[in-house]
Amino acid sequence: MHSAPALAGRSLLAGAETACRRLPARRIEGRVLSISGMELRAGGLRLAASLGDHVLVGGRVRGEVVGIREKDVQILPFGAWEGVAAGMPVQLLPEARVIRPDLSWLGRVIDPFAEPLDNLPLAEGTGCYPIRAAALPAFERRPVGTKLETGIKAFDIFTPICRGQRMGVFAGSGVGKSTLMAMLARQSDAEVIVMGLVGERGREVQNFIQRDLGPEGMARSCLIVATSDLPPLSRRQAAWTATAVAEYFRDQGKQVLLMLDSVTRFAMAQREIGLSAGEPPATRGYTPTVFAELPKLLERSGPGSGSKGDITAIYTVLVDGDDMNEPVADAVRGILDGHVILDRRIAENGRYPAIHILRSVSRMLPQCHMPVEQKIMTTARRALARYADVEDLARIGAYRPGTDPETDSALAFARTAETFLRQGHDEKLSSAEGFAALYGLLLEAGYKIDLGEDLSPGA
């Protein structure tokens, strides 16, 4: 154990090293020419600046170069332009496009620029990680690994997640996405949790940390937070920074669970940036760069290479008006390795997590399950699908019991399955326990299970 003076000295040393490292090797400056709304034009940087470079305007406001014109560069702010005037200096920040993560970042909350939000010194590592980086080449990646236990019955049985898989959680507002993410953070058997809260409500950040994550979840987590009141550049950067932090822990050989809430707010931030930069609106007002940036972000997670770990990723998608086919949801679904649908009607009936089993898919099946598990899961899905076909008839009494044995079994199973799928916030069940319980429910409903052959319902 380190003494208090030793820890204080180490924090001071880390702060001094960070300050020295951020001293620019050279100073390149231009001048503010004009400001109009969100857009600032600066002269003197056209031949030195690149797209994506960060600048410091007037010594107070950080901005990003989003366009290079014939005579000037176009800059958007990470804050607000209040107090900035024409003629003020605009300084290039060459080190701002990288971060230096460290193992001590676990248990910490940082902003999109890797600055601490918990008012404690933050040590930096020795390696540089670009905030915007290319994904690992496809032929260097390993195949996805074994199942990642989440402790959530609906996930582990019907939509299992393998190490290195990328899964989307699609839902409207208020259907339980944040609670589901907290359950995954506390209960999954990943070694490291990296959470990017993009455009989150400010009042919910502390609630999420103290009530949902708790000390157990926070101890192995690093949170990157950009609240909804921050400018679009900051909200977009939070997603990139979270991914870069996950890449660092992956390179340390860790099994990382990256959770980003939400991809929709990342896309909305990119839309605001694109419109401010003069891009034409395309599908439902989203600019073309939105759909160009989504795969660049999402492809960075996944299996590692060589001795590296994996980044298993969960991305939430806040669908507009519960429309699962809106542009961002449609684009993300086509990139990821599966999707989980949270249904508002299920939530209104009081069953949480409100996962719609029949509309949710994991593209790692059947490889992610053992053969017996796959048989049990397939039979349960078939029973739920059969129940969905006759649900309305059964409710109005138009179906007579005994008419069809498979329908009778499906009706009996559906009554108990609803209770089985309900899971409390602090309830955890292993995959083996979940399959055993589901196996028993199927037997009780009349399904005769042949362990050697296909499963079939009994009369």
N, C-alpha and C positions, 0 to 999 in steps of 0.2 A: 504494500500500500504506500502511496506517495503522501507526504505531509502536505498540509495546506500551503506553506510557503513555497514548496517545490512546485505544486500545481499552479500557483499564482505566477511563479517565475517562468514556468513553461508557457503559460498563456501569453505573458508579455513578450517572450521570445518569438512565439508564433505570430503575434501581431506585428512585431518589428520586421520579421522575415517577409510577411505578406506586403507590408508597406514598401519595403525596399524592392521587392519583386515587381511591384506595380509602377515604380518610377520609370517613365518612358526613356528608352535609349536615345530617341531623337524626338524633336518637337516639330510637328507639321501643323500649321494653322492657316485658316482662311478667315473670311469675314462674313457676317450676316448681310445679305443684300435685301431680302424682303421676307415678310411673314404674312400668310393669308390662311386663316383658319388653322388647320392642323399642319399645313405645309410651310416649311421654311426653305428658302433658297440661300445657298452660301457660295461665295466666289473664292477662287484661289486653291480649290481642292480637286478640281476636275481631273488632273493628271496624276494625283496621288491616291485618291479614294477609290475603293471598290464597292460594288453592291454588297450590302450587309455589314459594312464597317460601322463601328460605333464612334460617335463624336461627343465632345463636351462643349456645349454652347454657353458662352458667357461665364464659364467656370461654375455653372450651377445645374444646367439641365442636360441630361443624357439624351441623345438621339441616334437614329440609325439612317444610313444612306440607303434610300429606296429607289433613287433614279439619278442618272448622270446625263445632263443636257449638254448642249453645244458650248454654253458659257458658264454653267454653274452646276451644282449638285442639289438634289432634292432630298430633304431630311424630314423625317417624322419623329415626334418626341416619345420618350418613355414616360414623360410626365406631362407638364403643361408649359406653354410658352410665356406665361405671365412673368413680366419683368425683363423679358428679352427684347432688345432694341437693335435696330439696324446699326451695323458697324462693330458689333461685339465680336470677339474672337470665337472661332469654331476650331477646336483642337481634335485631331484624330487620336483615337485610343486603340493602338495596335494590339494590346493584350486583352481587350474586352471580349474577343470572340472565343476564348478558351476558359475553362475552369480547371481547378486543381483539386479534385476530390481526395478525401482521406478516410481511413477506416473510422476515425473519431467522429465522422458525420452521422453515424448511427445514433438515434435518439435526439436528433437536432431538427429544427425547423428553419428553413432558409428561404430567401426570396429568389426570383428568377435570375439575379445576378450573383448568386452564391454568397450573399451577405446574410448574416444571422438575423432571425426575427425574434429570437428568444433572449436577446440582450446579453449574451455570453460570447466570449471570444471564440472564433472559429479558426482552427488550424487548417492550413492548406497542405496538400501533398506535393510531391516532387514532379509528378507526371502531368502533362497537359492533355486535356480532353476537349476537342472542339465541340462547341455547343451544336453546331450543324455539322454532322459527319455523314459519310456514306455508309450504307449498310455493308455487312460482311459479304464478300462474294458468295454466290449460291453454291459453288462447288467446294468451298472451304468449310461450309457448315456441316455439322453432324446431323443425322436424322433426329427427330424429336425423341425424347427419352421416355422413361416410365411415368406412370400416373402420379400426379401431384395431388396428395390428399388435401381436401379443403375442409372436411368436417361437416359439409353441407350435403344433406341426403340427395336433394334434387340435382346438384352438380355431380357428385361422385358416381351416381347411378345412371342418370339419363344424359348428362352432357359432361362427361369426364374431361379433365384438363391434363394433358401430358406436359412434361418439362420441355420448355421451348415452344409451346403452342401459344397462339395469339387468339384470344376470345373477345367478342364484343358483347356488352350488356346493353340492350336496347329498351328504352322505356320513356314514358312521358314524365312530367314533373310530379313529385309527390307519391311515387309508387314504390319507393324503398330502395333506390340505387345506393345511396350513401350507407344505409344500414347493412346492405349486402356486402359492400366493399369493406366495411369495418369487420364483419364476420370473417371474410377471407383473410384480412390482415392479421387477425388474432389467432385464427384456427388453422390456417394452412401450414404445411410442413416445409415451406421455403425457408432458406437461411436468412435472407435479407429482403425487406420490403421497401420499395421506393414508391412513394405516392406523389403524384402531381395533381394538385388541386387548382384547376384552371378556371378562373372566373367564379370561384366559390363565394357564397355570402360571407361577409366578414364575421357576423355574429356566430356562424356555425363552425368556424375553424377551431376555437377553443372547445366547443362542445364535442366536436369530432375527436379531438385529441384526448380529452379527459374522460368523456362518457363512453364513446364508442371504441376507441383504440385501447385506452387504459395503459397502465404501466407495462403490462406484458407485451402488448402490441407495439408500444412506442419504443421499447428497448432495442428492437431489431429493425426499426423503421427510420427512414429519412424522408421528411416531408418538404416538398417544394410548393410554395403557396403564392398564388397571384389572385387577389380578391377581385370581385366584379367591378369595383370602382377604379381599378388601374387601367391605363390606356391599352389599346389593342396590342401594341408592340410588347408590352410586359406580359400580357396574358399568353400571347403566342410563344414568347421566350420561355415561359414556365414549362411548357410541354417539351421543348428542346432540352432545357437544363435537366429535367427529370430523366429523360432518356440518356443523356450523357452520364449522369450519376449512376444509372443502372448499368451502363457499359463499363464503368470503372469497377464496380463490384463484380460484374461478370468476369472481367479480366483477372480478378483476384482468385478465380476458381469457385466463386460462390454461386449457389442456386438462387436467382433473384426473381422475385415477383414484382413486376412493374404494374402499377395501377394508375391509370390516367382518367381523371374525372373533370371535364369531359372533352371528348374529341369534337363535339358540336361547338363548344365555346372556342376551341382552337380554330375551327373553320370560320366561325363568325368573326373572330379577331382578324384572321387573314382576309376575310371579305372587306372589313373596314379599311385595312391597310391598302388593299388593292384598289378600292374605290377612291381613296385619298390620293393614290399614286396615278390615277387617271385610267385605270383598267375599265373596260366596259362590263356591265353586269351581264351575266349569262343565265344559267338555270336558276329560277326563283331568286334572282338578285345576287347569287354567288358568282364571284369572278373566276376566270379560268385558272388562276394560280391556286385557288383553293383545292381544286381536284388534282393539281400537279404536286402540291405540298403534302397531301394526305398519304400517298404511298411512300414518299421519302421519310415521313415520320414513322409510319407503322412498320415498315420493313426493317428498321434498325433493331427491333426486338427479335427474339427467336433463338434457335440453338446457337451455341458458340462453336469454336473450332479448337482443335488440339486439346490442350489441358485447361482451356477456359471453361467457365460455367455456362449456364443458359439464362436467358431472360424470358421467363414466362410472363405474358402480358395480358392484362384485363383492361379493355378500353370501354368506357361507358359512352353511350350515344343518347343524347336528349332529343327524342323525336318530336317534331313540331306537330301538335294536335293529335298525338298518338298515331300518326301516319308512318308506318314502318317502311314505306316506300318513298319517303321524301329524299331529296338528292344526296345529302350527306350520309344518311343511313344506308342508302342503296350503294353508294361508292365504298363505304367502309365494309359493308357486308361482303362485297366482292373481293376484298383484300385479305380479310382475316380468315382464321382457320375454324370458324364456328361462331354461332351467335346464340345468346340467351335472351328470350323475350319476357319482359315483365309486363303482365297484363293488368290493366286498371280494374277490370271487373273482378278478377280474382282477389286483388287487394281490397276492394270494397266489400267482399264477402268475408274478409278477416283472415285470409290464409297468407302467411308470410313465411319465407320469401314467395312473392307472387309470380313464380316462374310458370310460364305456359309450356308444359312439357311437350306437347305435340308440335309446337311451332319453333322449338329450340333444337339446335343441331350442333353436334361436335363432329368435325371432319376427321378426327383421329379414331373414330370407330370404324371397324371393330378391333383395331390393333390395340387400343388402350385398355380393353377388357380381356379377362381370361375367358375361354370358351363358355364355361358354365355361367359366368356373370353376363355374358352377351345374350345367352338364351333367356335368362331371367328378365333382363332389361327389355328384350324384344317382345317377350310375351306380355309384359306389363304395358308397354306402349301400344301393342295391338289391342289389349283390353280397353285402354283409355280411348283409343280411336273408335272402337266399336261402341263404347258408351256415348261418345260425342255424336255418333250417327243416330242413335235412338233416344237421346236425352229428352228432346221435346216430346216425342211420343210417350215416353214413360211418365213425364210430368203430367200430361193431360189424361193418363189412363188408357191411351189407345193401344198400348202393347199389353198382351196377355201373357203373364209368366208361364213358362213351360212350352211356349211356341217354338223357341229356338234355344238349344242348350248353350251355345256360345254367347248369345245375348244375355241369358240369365247369369252366366258367370261374370260377364263384363259389368252388369248392373251391381252384382254383389261386391265385386272388387272395387268399383268406383266409390262406393259408400265408405269403405275403409281406407282407400288410398288418399282421400282428401285429408283425413286426420294424420295419416302417415307423413304426408308431404309438408305438413305444418311444422315449423321449427322455430323455437324461441331464439332470442338474440344471443343468449349465453349457452345454448344447447349445442353440444358437439357429439357427432356420431361417426365412428370409423366406417370406411367403405365396406369392410367385411360385416360389421354389425348391420349396416343398412341393407345389404343384399340378403342377409339371413332373415331380417324382418319382412322384407318384401316377398321372399320365397314363401314364408308362412302365410302371408295374406293371400297369395295366389292359390295355395293349397286349400285354404278355407273357402275361397270363392268357387272352388270346383275345378280348378286347373290341375290335371294330372301331369306331373313332371317326370319325364324320363331323363335321367342324368346322362344317358348315352345317346339319345336321339333327340329329335325336335320336341319342343314342348307343345302340348295340345290341351285344349280345355276339355274337361269331362262333362258328362251329361248331368 
